[in-house]
Amino acid sequence: QVQLKESGGGLVRTGESVTISCAASGRLLPIYTLGWYRQTPGNGRESIATITGGGVTNYADSVKGRFTISRDNTNDAVDTVYLQMNSLKPEDTAVYYCHAFGLGVNFWGQGTRITVSS
């Protein structure tokens, strides 16, 4: 079982930057790939960035070069995953969900909303 708690988000302007974070707690955290999905109204959740326990990252083309995912695993009890979002665009407006995958199981955070005004 992995618990995920997001923080950050809110209203930003086009071109600005924001960082959201997610505290992941539970057992065997290093085996879980952590990441971020986002969802807009009427659409499914889109994976935008992932990071493995070993630090291997992957990005969706839509955010590559603008977003950076990182993971702090220096605390034995909690891994924190960050998503730094630069050069934000109105189309980045969405609810962003923290996600953990491991041992064939998915876990989700409650989501945090980012609204990018034009």
C-alpha positions as CSV (number, residue, x, y, z in Angstrom):
1,Q,0.0,0.0,0.0
2,V,1.3,3.4,-1.0
3,Q,-0.2,6.7,0.2
4,L,0.2,9.7,-2.0
5,K,-0.4,13.3,-1.0
6,E,0.0,16.2,-3.4
7,S,0.7,19.8,-2.7
8,G,1.1,22.9,-4.7
9,G,-0.8,24.1,-7.7
10,G,-3.2,27.0,-8.2
11,L,-3.5,29.8,-10.7
12,V,-0.5,30.9,-12.8
13,R,-0.1,33.0,-15.9
14,T,1.1,31.9,-19.3
15,G,4.9,31.6,-19.4
16,E,5.3,31.3,-15.6
17,S,6.6,28.3,-13.6
18,V,5.2,26.3,-10.8
19,T,6.4,23.2,-8.9
20,I,4.0,20.6,-7.4
21,S,5.1,17.9,-5.1
22,C,3.8,14.5,-3.9
23,A,4.8,12.7,-0.7
24,A,4.7,9.0,-1.2
25,S,4.7,6.8,1.9
26,G,4.5,3.1,2.4
27,R,6.7,0.0,2.2
28,L,9.1,-0.9,-0.5
29,L,9.0,2.6,-2.1
30,P,12.1,2.0,-4.2
31,I,10.3,-0.6,-6.3
32,Y,7.6,1.9,-7.3
33,T,7.7,4.1,-10.3
34,L,6.3,7.5,-9.3
35,G,4.9,9.9,-11.8
36,W,2.4,12.5,-12.7
37,Y,-0.7,12.3,-14.8
38,R,-3.1,15.1,-15.8
39,Q,-6.7,15.2,-16.8
40,T,-8.8,17.8,-18.5
41,P,-12.6,17.8,-18.6
42,G,-14.0,15.1,-20.9
43,N,-10.6,13.4,-21.3
44,G,-8.9,10.5,-19.7
45,R,-5.8,10.8,-17.6
46,E,-2.6,11.4,-19.5
47,S,0.8,10.3,-18.3
48,I,3.2,13.2,-18.5
49,A,6.2,12.2,-16.5
50,T,7.5,9.2,-14.6
51,I,10.6,8.4,-12.5
52,T,11.8,5.1,-11.3
53,G,13.3,4.3,-8.0
54,G,16.7,4.4,-9.8
55,G,16.0,7.8,-11.2
56,V,15.2,7.0,-14.8
57,T,12.8,9.5,-16.2
58,N,10.3,9.6,-19.0
59,Y,8.2,12.4,-20.4
60,A,5.3,12.9,-22.7
61,D,6.1,14.8,-25.8
62,S,3.7,17.5,-24.8
63,V,5.9,18.5,-21.8
64,K,9.4,17.4,-22.8
65,G,11.8,20.2,-22.4
66,R,9.4,22.2,-20.2
67,F,8.7,20.0,-17.3
68,T,11.2,18.2,-15.0
69,I,10.4,15.4,-12.7
70,S,12.6,14.6,-9.7
71,R,12.5,12.3,-6.7
72,D,13.9,12.7,-3.3
73,N,14.4,9.3,-1.6
74,T,16.7,10.4,1.2
75,N,14.0,9.8,3.8
76,D,13.5,6.1,4.5
77,A,9.8,6.6,5.2
78,V,8.8,9.0,2.5
79,D,9.8,9.6,-1.2
80,T,8.9,13.0,-2.5
81,V,8.4,13.4,-6.2
82,Y,8.4,16.9,-7.7
83,L,7.2,18.2,-11.0
84,Q,8.7,21.5,-12.0
85,M,6.7,23.1,-14.8
86,N,8.2,25.9,-16.8
87,S,6.9,27.9,-19.7
88,L,3.3,27.0,-18.8
89,K,0.7,27.3,-21.5
90,P,-3.1,27.5,-21.2
91,E,-3.3,23.9,-22.5
92,D,-1.4,22.8,-19.4
93,T,-4.5,23.6,-17.4
94,A,-5.6,20.4,-15.8
95,V,-5.9,18.4,-12.6
96,Y,-2.6,16.8,-11.9
97,Y,-2.5,13.4,-10.2
98,C,0.4,11.8,-8.5
99,H,0.7,8.1,-9.4
100,A,2.6,5.1,-8.1
101,F,3.0,1.8,-9.9
102,G,4.6,-1.3,-8.6
103,L,4.0,-5.0,-8.2
104,G,1.2,-4.7,-10.7
105,V,-0.8,-2.2,-8.6
106,N,-1.6,1.5,-9.2
107,F,-2.1,4.1,-6.5
108,W,-3.4,7.6,-7.0
109,G,-3.3,10.9,-5.2
110,Q,-6.3,13.1,-4.8
111,G,-5.2,15.5,-7.5
112,T,-4.2,19.1,-7.6
113,R,-5.5,21.7,-10.0
114,I,-3.3,23.9,-12.2
115,T,-5.0,26.7,-14.1
116,V,-2.9,28.6,-16.6
117,S,-4.4,31.9,-17.6
118,S,-3.7,33.4,-21.0
